[in-house]
Amino acid sequence: MQPRKMLVLDEEPSDASHGHAPSARPIPMLLEYGLIPLDKPRGPTSHEVVAWTRKLLGVEKAGHSGTLDPPVSGLLPIGLGQSTRALSLLLLFPKEYRGVMRVHSSVPKKDFNRVVEEFTGEIFQRPPQRSSVSRQTRSRTIHEFEITESAGNLHLFRVLCQSGTYIRKLVYDIGELLGVGATMVELRRTKVGPLDEGQGLVTLHQLNDAVFRLKEGEEAPIRKSVLPIEDSLGDIGRIVIRDSAVDAICHGARLGIPGILSISEGIKKDDTIALMSAKYELVAIGKALLATEQIGPLRRGLASTTERVVMKAGTYPRLWKTQSKKRTEAPKTTSTN
């Protein structure tokens, strides 16, 4: 899942004395704008794993994207510090699971395969009773569902689905349609958008070892365990902005077209987008007010709203004017210029 191609509107060097390229952040900043692709073990709750991680790293704030039930293992993305504000972006991506289902009674193979095929595409689910969300029927998309191996009534499966899909309920519904019942025996999450266990997950033991070695002066293990939050953006549309626009965005300002250096191809109006500094730091999450092809020819106007600020205000110098000052001066371009 690669970033989209960028359309360059202007070029301007970024001041090296402010901010850092994501891969070059000092360790304290990495722990403020970092994400851990944690390999959650079976047993503890997701909340417990986050609490242990926070205590282990000595950070004040940490959070996860997408709860895994205690019996479920696999990828649990944990954001640290300011990066917790960007975890909602991972909900835009599909998730992959691998698991084992037990069909309660033997059924003909062709009937089993036919029913499984019916659970690809749009399905309707009602969250289970123990769910933390409202138990209203809702639609979810199953992008891929395949049986990779079978042994008797046990079936190993892989499913790629929309965020918010209940896999245990999916297996239960398959059993209901078969008429004999089915139970999920084991489940593991293997992928969340651009984060994939094939690229390596971090266990709690590895994280503990990385912290110990950091105290001994070795940075490499912690840098391998904690990724820059920007690594989780995948193919989300991006707008790269001037240094002079960054602090205004950090204070919630809307982005004016004069503040743009480059923009991803294919952005549509109302798309969720990432507002990036010229060093490719994630500044904020926004919503596009115009499509890419509309922005290119324009010199003025607003390009996006600012929905959620990630970067701390003051990281870049304040080069914008307050509304009270602007009233006493001749009209100029937008505050993000």
C-alpha positions in Angstrom: 0.0 0.0 0.0 2.1 2.8 -1.4 1.5 6.6 -1.2 -0.2 8.2 -4.2 1.8 10.2 -6.7 2.1 13.9 -5.8 1.3 16.9 -7.9 3.8 19.7 -7.2 2.4 23.2 -7.1 5.4 25.0 -5.8 8.8 24.4 -4.2 10.2 25.9 -1.1 12.9 24.6 1.3 12.0 23.7 4.9 13.9 25.3 7.7 16.1 22.6 9.3 15.9 24.4 12.7 12.2 23.4 13.2 10.7 19.9 13.2 12.3 16.7 12.1 11.9 14.2 9.2 10.0 11.3 10.8 12.9 8.8 10.4 15.3 11.3 12.1 13.3 12.2 15.2 15.2 12.1 18.5 14.0 9.3 20.8 11.9 11.6 23.0 10.0 12.9 19.9 9.8 9.4 18.5 8.0 8.3 21.7 5.7 11.3 21.3 4.9 10.7 17.6 5.3 6.9 17.4 3.3 3.8 16.8 4.0 0.3 17.9 2.8 -2.6 15.7 2.3 -4.8 18.8 1.8 -8.5 18.7 -0.9 -9.0 21.3 -0.8 -12.4 23.1 -3.8 -14.4 23.9 -5.1 -13.8 27.5 -5.0 -10.1 28.4 -7.4 -7.4 27.3 -6.3 -4.8 24.8 -6.7 -2.2 27.6 -4.3 -4.1 29.8 -1.7 -4.4 27.0 -1.9 -0.7 26.4 -1.4 0.0 30.1 1.6 -2.3 30.3 3.1 -0.6 27.2 2.6 2.9 28.7 4.3 1.9 31.9 7.1 0.1 30.2 8.0 3.1 28.0 7.3 5.7 30.7 5.0 7.7 28.5 1.9 9.6 29.8 -0.4 8.7 27.0 -1.0 5.7 24.8 -4.0 4.2 23.0 -4.9 1.4 20.6 -6.8 1.2 17.3 -9.3 -1.7 17.1 -9.9 -3.8 20.2 -8.9 -7.4 20.2 -10.8 -9.7 22.6 -8.7 -11.5 25.3 -8.7 -14.9 23.4 -7.6 -13.2 20.1 -3.9 -12.5 19.2 -2.1 -10.5 16.6 -1.6 -7.0 15.4 -2.7 -4.3 17.9 -1.5 -0.9 16.7 -0.6 1.2 19.8 -0.1 5.0 19.3 2.0 7.0 21.7 1.5 10.6 22.9 0.3 12.9 20.1 0.0 10.0 17.6 -3.1 8.7 19.5 -4.9 11.6 17.7 -4.2 9.9 14.3 -5.3 6.4 15.2 -8.7 7.0 13.7 -7.1 7.0 10.3 -6.5 3.2 10.6 -10.3 2.7 10.8 -10.4 3.7 7.1 -8.4 0.6 6.1 -9.5 -3.0 5.8 -8.3 -5.6 8.3 -7.1 -9.1 7.7 -7.7 -12.1 10.1 -6.7 -15.7 10.0 -8.6 -18.2 12.2 -10.1 -21.6 12.7 -13.8 -22.4 12.6 -15.4 -25.6 13.7 -18.6 -26.7 11.9 -20.7 -28.6 14.4 -21.7 -31.4 12.0 -20.4 -32.6 8.6 -21.9 -31.0 5.5 -21.2 -31.7 1.8 -18.1 -29.8 0.7 -20.0 -28.1 -2.2 -22.7 -26.8 0.3 -20.0 -25.5 2.6 -18.1 -23.7 -0.2 -21.4 -22.2 -1.5 -22.3 -20.8 1.9 -18.8 -19.3 2.4 -19.0 -17.6 -1.0 -22.2 -15.9 0.1 -20.3 -14.1 2.8 -18.2 -12.1 0.3 -19.3 -8.5 -0.5 -21.8 -6.5 1.6 -23.2 -8.4 4.6 -25.4 -7.3 7.5 -24.4 -7.9 11.1 -25.9 -7.2 14.5 -23.1 -6.7 17.1 -23.0 -9.4 19.9 -24.5 -8.7 23.3 -21.1 -8.1 24.9 -20.2 -5.5 22.3 -19.5 -1.9 23.5 -21.4 -0.5 20.5 -25.2 -0.1 20.0 -26.7 -3.5 18.9 -28.2 -2.2 15.7 -28.0 -4.1 12.5 -25.4 -2.6 10.2 -23.7 -3.4 6.9 -20.1 -4.3 6.5 -18.0 -5.3 3.5 -16.1 -8.6 3.3 -13.5 -8.0 0.6 -12.1 -11.6 0.6 -13.1 -14.8 2.4 -11.2 -18.0 1.7 -10.8 -21.4 3.2 -7.1 -22.2 3.1 -7.1 -25.6 4.7 -9.6 -28.2 6.1 -9.3 -31.2 8.4 -12.6 -32.9 9.1 -15.0 -30.2 10.5 -12.1 -27.8 11.3 -11.5 -25.1 8.6 -8.6 -22.7 8.5 -9.8 -19.4 7.0 -8.5 -16.0 5.9 -10.8 -12.9 5.8 -10.1 -9.4 4.6 -12.9 -7.1 5.8 -14.0 -3.6 6.6 -13.1 -2.2 10.0 -15.8 -3.0 12.6 -16.6 -6.5 11.3 -17.2 -9.1 14.1 -15.4 -12.3 12.9 -16.9 -14.5 15.7 -20.4 -13.3 14.5 -19.4 -14.0 10.9 -18.5 -17.6 11.8 -21.7 -18.0 13.8 -23.8 -16.7 10.8 -22.1 -19.2 8.5 -23.1 -22.0 10.8 -26.7 -20.8 10.9 -26.9 -20.7 7.1 -25.4 -24.2 7.0 -28.1 -25.3 9.4 -25.7 -27.2 11.7 -23.9 -24.3 13.6 -20.3 -23.2 13.7 -17.9 -21.9 16.3 -14.7 -19.8 16.0 -11.9 -21.8 17.7 -9.0 -19.4 17.3 -8.4 -16.0 15.7 -5.4 -13.8 14.9 -5.3 -10.4 13.3 -2.6 -10.2 10.7 -3.0 -6.9 9.0 -4.4 -3.4 9.5 -4.1 -1.3 6.4 -0.4 -0.7 5.7 0.6 -2.5 8.9 1.3 -6.2 8.2 2.7 -9.0 10.4 4.8 -10.0 7.4 6.8 -6.9 8.0 7.4 -7.8 11.6 5.4 -7.3 14.8 6.8 -6.4 18.2 6.1 -8.6 21.3 6.0 -7.2 24.8 9.2 -9.1 25.5 11.0 -7.5 22.6 9.7 -4.0 23.6 11.0 -4.6 27.2 14.4 -5.6 25.8 14.5 -2.5 23.6 13.8 -0.3 26.6 16.6 -1.9 28.6 19.1 -1.5 25.7 18.0 2.1 25.3 19.0 2.7 28.9 22.4 1.2 28.0 22.7 3.8 25.2 21.7 1.6 22.2 18.9 3.2 20.1 18.5 0.7 17.3 16.1 -1.7 19.0 13.7 1.0 20.1 13.7 2.5 16.6 12.9 -0.9 15.2 10.0 -1.3 17.7 8.5 2.1 17.5 7.5 3.4 14.0 6.9 7.0 13.0 3.1 7.5 12.9 3.6 8.5 9.3 4.3 4.9 8.4 0.6 4.1 9.1 -0.8 6.5 6.5 -0.8 4.1 3.6 -2.5 5.5 0.5 -4.5 8.2 2.3 -4.4 11.5 0.3 -1.9 14.0 1.5 -1.3 17.8 1.2 2.2 19.1 1.8 2.2 22.6 3.2 4.7 25.4 3.7 6.5 26.0 7.0 4.6 29.3 7.3 1.3 27.4 7.3 2.2 24.7 9.9 1.5 26.6 13.1 -1.8 28.0 11.9 -2.9 24.5 11.1 -1.8 23.4 14.6 -4.2 26.1 16.0 -7.1 24.7 13.9 -7.0 27.0 10.9 -8.4 25.9 7.6 -5.8 25.4 4.9 -5.6 28.1 2.1 -4.5 27.2 -1.4 -1.5 29.6 -1.2 -0.1 27.4 1.7 0.2 24.3 -0.5 3.4 22.9 -1.9 2.1 19.6 -3.3 -1.0 17.4 -3.2 -1.8 13.8 -3.9 -3.4 12.8 -7.1 -7.0 11.6 -6.9 -8.2 13.5 -3.8 -12.0 14.1 -4.0 -14.1 16.6 -2.2 -14.9 15.5 1.4 -12.1 12.9 1.4 -10.2 12.5 4.7 -6.7 13.7 4.1 -3.3 14.0 5.9 -1.8 17.5 6.1 1.9 17.1 6.1 4.9 19.5 6.6 7.5 19.9 4.0 9.6 17.3 6.0 6.7 14.9 5.6 5.6 15.1 9.3 1.9 14.6 10.0 0.6 17.9 11.1 -3.2 17.2 11.2 -6.1 15.3 9.7 -8.3 17.3 7.5 -11.2 17.1 5.1 -10.8 18.1 1.5 -13.0 21.1 0.4 -11.9 20.7 -3.3 -10.7 17.9 -5.5 -7.1 17.7 -6.7 -7.9 18.9 -10.2 -9.8 21.9 -8.8 -7.0 23.0 -6.5 -4.2 22.9 -9.1 -5.3 25.9 -11.3 -6.4 28.1 -8.3 -4.4 30.8 -6.6 -6.8 31.6 -3.8 -9.5 29.9 -1.7 -9.7 27.2 0.9 -8.4 23.7 0.3 -9.3 21.8 3.4 -10.7 22.0 6.9 -8.6 20.9 9.9 -10.5 18.1 11.7 -7.9 16.8 14.2 -4.5 18.4 15.0 -1.6 15.9 15.6 1.5 18.1 15.8 2.0 20.2 18.9 1.5 24.0 18.4 4.9 25.8 18.6 6.8 23.1 16.8 7.1 25.6 13.9 7.3 29.4 14.4 4.1 31.4 14.4 4.1 33.3 11.1 0.4 34.0 10.9 -1.6 37.0 12.1 -4.6 37.0 14.5 -8.0 38.1 13.3 -7.8 41.4 15.4 -4.5 42.4 13.7 -5.9 41.5 10.3 -8.8 43.9 10.7 -6.4 46.9 11.0 -4.4 46.0 7.9 -5.1 45.8 4.2 -6.8 42.5 3.1 -4.3 39.7 2.4 -4.4 36.1 1.5 -5.6 33.4 3.9 -3.9 32.9 7.3 -2.2 29.7 6.1 -0.3 31.6 3.4 
